[in-house]
Amino acid sequence: MKTPPAFDPTEFRHAAGKLDFGQLLEVVAAGAVAERSRDEICNSLPLDSPEAVERSQDGIVAFAALAEAGETAPIGGWRDTRPILEGIVAPGTIVGAEELVSVARGERTAAAVADFLSAHAAELPAGDAFAQRYRFEREIVRRIERAIGPDLEVLDAASRDLARIRRDTVALRARLRRAAAGVVAEHGRGRGEEFVTLRGDRYVLALPRAEAGRVRGIVHQESGSGASLYIEPLSFVEENNQVESLVQEERREIERVLRELTSLVREARTQLLFNQEMLGTVDVLSAKAAFARRYRCVKPVHSANGEMRLFEARHPLLERAFSLEGGDRRVSPLEIGCDAALRVLVVSGPNAGGKTVALKTVGLLVLMDRAGLPLPCREGSILPWYRDLFVDIGDDQSIEMSLSTFSSRIGRMKRILELADRDDLVLVDEIGDGTDPEEGGAIAEAMLERLADAAGRTIVTTHLGRLKGWAHETGGAANASLEFDDKRLEPLFRFRMGVPGRSWGIEMAGRMGLPVDVIESAKKRMSEENLRLEELLADLERMERVIGEERKELLEKKRLLTELVDRYRERIDDIEKNRGELEERARREALDIVSGTRREMERLVREIRSSGAEKTVIRRTRERIGERRKTFEGRTRPRERRGTLSPGEVVEGMTVGIISIGKTGRVVSAPDRGRVLVELDGGIRVETKASDLERGPAETQAGRRRGTVSWSAGPDGPVETELMIRGLERAEALEKVDAFIDRAVLAGLGEVSIIHGIGRGILKRAVYDTLRGDPRVAGIHPGEPAFGGDGVAVVKLK
């Protein structure tokens, strides 16, 4: 048995070309600063192990997370100095001031990036390792920055000799300028034709030809018109020679300074190169992280058993193309799931329905994963480790080699059958085409049977009905399709597992203008078996779409119901915790009302007495007030319970009272996780805690209801359609609103009103903000002007 290499470079290049992997890498590389970093990204090869892939993806995801939080590596504006450093090998080598300044600036950037990596060592997998090996060549940077100025000139501070030479040169040139000015003044006639200038590094006089003969000296040049001569007076020769000598000496000293600085750089070349390599790595990571953020990429879970599940997978190049168009087109995410045992997936459906795009999306994501890039899909996506990827997409026919489409496809499949192994993925578009459909189907079926045993997984697209039947009947194989709108005859680009797709060829031909009689004739010419299969597939697609929509609705209703039940349970738990405190506070408030009423009545009695009323009338009035006070105080005393039950005392069939709602019922089921199901009169069932139950019939307590225990419990008596909360505190008002909405929903009301008043608008905003997010509420708006206007909220209930 053959032992294949880690990966086949020829197959990788072929797959990369067919799947536009190079174009994708160019998009990634565009985010890099340095040309070498861009080249490194564009020349990416598959990594040699799953562990290397995971390390790469971890680093990219970590950089992307930091960038999302506003923390990016300070690498902008960096000039990669590795080419400069790699050229400084031989002793005595000299590089220019610009290159040396680039080295110093590169070290400054490396220092800033090393600080960034150290600060985020906990978040970045390799950050600490880089930071530990990094060493800032501070002395080299100091010497270069001291010697070379921002305009790339070597400064006087570079050496004492250079400073002396330049002082001497400046002084000597000043003397020459003064002497030359004197000669001009002596021989000039005030017409501005005489002046002092330089030829090379030597001072000369420009004099009219008629005046030049009066000055003894050396003629260097004549003007373009020939009217003037440039003369170096003999008295200037010696000092001009000195200036020229100083200039040469300055050049030699500058060269010595640059050689010395270059030597310093060469001695630290190894460390400097490592520092620049660190910047290159960070540059590459930053570019990949920027791509990952732009295309919402995640690290997949890598399966060891061949399981593959891609959630909301998107083709990044297609997404980029749609984005550049600037229109409303969006990439339809791909949802594909293959269990470990699934070896062959046959994807069918109409032309232009998205089959090839789906195939390319899977292939491109596999290549991205092998290169260590995060994938444009949702968290939780699973991908196996595929060593090699074999692709047969498109037409490789060659006129020069006399290859037809069919010949090229067979040649390609021959190579795949020879090389494909258990660790490989095979992708074939329109398998079996290019020849007679009957023969092509038979060949394709035989190849798929071979690949089912040889390759790790094979995904093919086809129009051949024979392969759909083969996938249905063969273990380890399955059908899949892309959804199609049978009414508008348009693809929906939604991937469906387990269901073959129709080709819709005749219908599409009719829509594209083929005569009706030709379409009808074509239908009659189809075999009865194929026609029945196509109709069956169409019915199946419609049925599945309806079931899918109904399932979505049911899931949404279930979610809303679960949220509602959870909210009520939380509310009951809060009430149970605070029951005693709430009762005591309510009792105190009631007693305060009674005391206040009594004081007011006493005042009224005093007024009556002072006005001369009869004593008998006053006495009877006071007696009635006293009786009402006793009655009210009796109602506000804490109710004596008949005995709260513990979970162990509750048994099925016993009659209990539910304290929180003042109802009596029969226990239907014993406590489950501390909760009991009780059936009330009328068949309504309520779930509550055992601690909310008491023995015997519970005493109904009007006005003491603390909120319903279950969403299905109905209200007591008639339900008001208006609630007054004007003047209440915000928390108390919202509590009353919540209970009011509960009672209205349970009573089946369609619309209620809440009177909150106008004031400063605090209660109004609180009510609107709360009810707009309430799943029980369909809408809310102010009342009509004649019925309260902005002081009333009209609430429509679901």
Secondary structure, 3 states (H helix, E strand, C coil): CCCCCCCCHHHHHHHHHHCCHHHHHHHHHCCCCCHHHHHHHHCCCCCCCHHHHHHHHHHHHHHHHHHHCCCCCCCCCCCCCHHHHHHCCCCCCCCCHHHHHHHHHHHHHHHHHHHHHHHCCCCCCCHHHHHHHCCCCHHHHHHHHHHECCCCCECHHHCHHHHHHHHHHHHHHHHHHHHHHHHHHHHCCCCCCCEEEEECCEEEEEEEHHHHCCCCEEEEEECCCCCEEEEEEHHHHHHHHHHHHHHHHHHHHHHHHHHHHHHHHHHCHHHHHHHHHHHHHHHHHHHHHHHHHHCCCECCEEECCCCEEEEEECCHHHHHHHHHHCCCCCCCCEEEEECCCCCEEEEECCCCCCHHHHHHHHHHHHHHHHCCCCECCCCCCEEECCCEEEEECCCCCECCCCECHHHHHHHHHHHHHHHCCCCEEEEECCCCCCCCHHHHHHHHHHHHHHHHHHCCEEEEEECCHHHHHHHHHCCCEEEEEEEEECCCCEEEEEEEECCCCCCCHHHHHHHCCCCHHHHHHHHHHCCHHHHHHHHHHHHHHHHHHHHHHHHHHHHHHHHHHHHHHHHHHHHHHHHHHHHHHHHHHHHHHHHHHHHHHHHHHHHHHHHHHHCCCCHHHHHHHHHHHHHHHHHHHHHHCCCCCCCECCHHHCCCCCEEEECCCCEEEEEEEEEECCEEEEEECCCCEEEEEHHHEEECCCCCCCCCCCCCCCCCCCCCCCCCCEEECCCCCHHHHHHHHHHHHHHHHHCCCCEEEEECCCCCCHHHHHHHHHHHCCCCEEEEEECCHHHCHHHEEEEEEC
